[in-house]
Amino acid sequence: MVKVLIVENEGLFRDMLKISLGAIPNLEIVGAVCDGNAAIQATGQMRPEVVLMDIELGSDPNGIEAGKAIKSNHPDMGMILLSAHKEREYVSLIASDEMSGWSYVLKQSVTDADALVRAIEGAACGLVVMDQGVVNSMKPRKGSDTAGLTPRQQEVLSMIAKGYNNSAIAENLVLGTKSVENYINAIYQELHLGHNGSLHPRVQAVLTYIRDSA
């Protein structure tokens, strides 16, 4: 059971999220608040595992500022930004040093329950999950490390970015689980990623994918 706090200033949208997420068996909605200050206070009281936060809350602090304050007090708490924007200047925010480890979901995608659950479960495990619509619009810049991956490796990396686990990647690409593991290890090697940093190489791979994309 993953405990989730919803932070959304639009009442109807907040209620819709509460109802839709509350109907999912492995999620528990511990609260729903309307602004950044309430979110900061609620995380200390309710101890959610994941905060689902709108970027634009209509007042200060905004979702990013509130999220940074929450992460400074609760570094292991998963953070998912809800946004109406898929432009690079917004998406690239979560690849910055200050926000590494955050996830990013478009508001228009919240009706896709499977995708939202992947994002929440991934964030609870400390992974970075990107909206499918954002990932599908991304293309590695020429000369980047990601551009040097084979087409199949890029396909596997894009599915990691969407929050798919190894078994789901294998099922979607009609591959054996061992083959997926081999592809992922090859991706880590090509992107010069390892287990010696503070971030899991799976997270590092997604952040590299974001930074390398046009």
N, C-alpha and C positions, 0 to 999 in steps of 0.2 A: 504494500500500500504506500503510494507516494503522496505526501502531504503538500498541497498547493495553495499558495496565496495569490489571489487575483487583484491586480491594481489597474483600474480602468475608470476614467472620469465620466464616460458616457453611460448613463444608467441602464438604458435598454441593452446595450452591448454587454455591459457587466453582468446583467441578469441572464442574458443568453449564454454567456460563458459558464456561469454558475450551473445552469440547468444542463447544458450539454456535457460539461466535464463531470458534473455530479452523477451523471448516469453511467459513467464508465467504472466498472467494478474495482479496478486496481488504483483508482485515484480518490483521495479524500480532500475536499475543498475546506480548508480550515478557516478561511475568511475571504472577504471581498471588500476592498476599500477604494476610495475615489481619488486620492491624491498622494503625492510623494511623502509628505510628512507622516501621514497615517500609515503608509507602507513601512517606513523606517521604524515606527513605534510597534506596529503589528508583528514584524518579524522577530522582535525581541520577546514578545508575549506568546505568540503562537508557534514559533519555531518551525516554519514550513521547510521542506526540503528543496522546493522550487518556488521561485517568484515569477509569475507571468505578468509582465509590466508593459503597459503602453508607453511608447517613447514620449508622446505628446499628451500631457495630462492637463493642459489648460491653465496651469499655474506653476509657480516655483516651489520646490525643485521639480524639474522635469524627470522623465523616467530614467534617463542616463545618470543624472546627478544623484537621484535617490538610489539607483542601483549601486553606484560607487560607494555611497555611504553605507548601504547594507552590506556590501562585500567587504568593506573595511572592518566591520564588526563580526561578520559571519563569512569568512573566506570560502568555506566549503558549501555554501548555499548555492544551488543552481539558479541561474538568472536567464530568463528568456525575454527578449525585447519583442513586443508587438508593434508592428509598423505598417503604415500605408505606403511606404516607399521601398522600391527595389533598386534605386539608383546607387551607383558605386560609392558615392560620398557617404551614404548612410550605412551601407553594408560593410564598408571597410573599417568602420568604427570598432567593430568587435575583433579586428585583427591588430588593434593597437596594443601597446604594452599594458596600458591601464585596464583594458577590457578583455584580455585574452581569457577564453573559457566561457564567454557568454554565447547564448544561442539567439537566432534571429528568425522570426516567423512573420509573414505578411498577414494583415488582418483579414484579407479576403480568403485566406486559406484555412481559417479556423473551423470551417464547416467540414473539412477533411479530418475526421476524428482519428484515423490511423496515423496521419502525418503529425497531428498535434500530440498524440500519445508518444510517438517516437521522440519528438522534441523534449517532452516532459521527462520521459524515462532516461533519455540521454543526458539531459541537464542534471538530473538527480545523481547520475554516475560520474559527473564531472566532464562530460563530453561536450563538444561544440556541434550543434545541429543547425543546419541552414534550411530555409524554406525551399521547397522543390522548385517553385517558380524562379527564385533567385538563382539557384544552382543551374537550372536549365538555360539561363540567360548568360552564364559566365563562360568565358573563353580564355584559355591561357595566352598571355602575351608572348609574342615571338621572342625567342632567346631566353625565356624564363626556364627555371628548373622543371616546372610542371609541363611546359611545352615539350620537354625532352622525353616525357613518358610515352610509352606506346599507347595507341588508341584504347586497347583493353585496360591498361593500367589507369588511364584517365577516366574510363567508365567506372571502374571499381572505386577510384578516389571520389568521383562525384556521388556515388551511392553512400560512401562513408560520410560525406558532407551532409547528405539528406537524413542521416541518422539510422541507416540500416545496419544491423549486426551481420556477422559473417554468414550465418545460416540464411538470412533473408537475401543477402547478396548472391549467395550460391543458388538459391531458388529462382531469383529473378533473372539471373544470367545463365541459368541451366549449366552450372558448374558444380564440381565436387567441393566440399568444404575445404579440403586440403589444398585444392587449386587456388581457392580464394586466399587462403593463408599465404601461399607462395607469392601471389600477386601483391598482397599487402606488404610482405617483407621486402619484395623487390622495390616497391614504391618508397618505403622507408630508406632503403639503401640509395636509391637514385636522388632522393631529396635530402640526403645526408642527415637523417633523423635518428635519434637513439633514445635510450631509456635513462640517460644520465642527467636530464634536465628536470625542472619542476613540473613540466607538463608531459602527459602521456604522449607517445609518438603519434597516436591516432588524432589527438587534439592538434599537435604540431602540424600534422599533414593537412588538416582542414584549414588551419590558419595560413599555411603556405599556399594552399590552393586559392584562398581569398586574395592574398597579397599578389599572387602571380597572375591574377585574372584581369582582363581589360574591362 
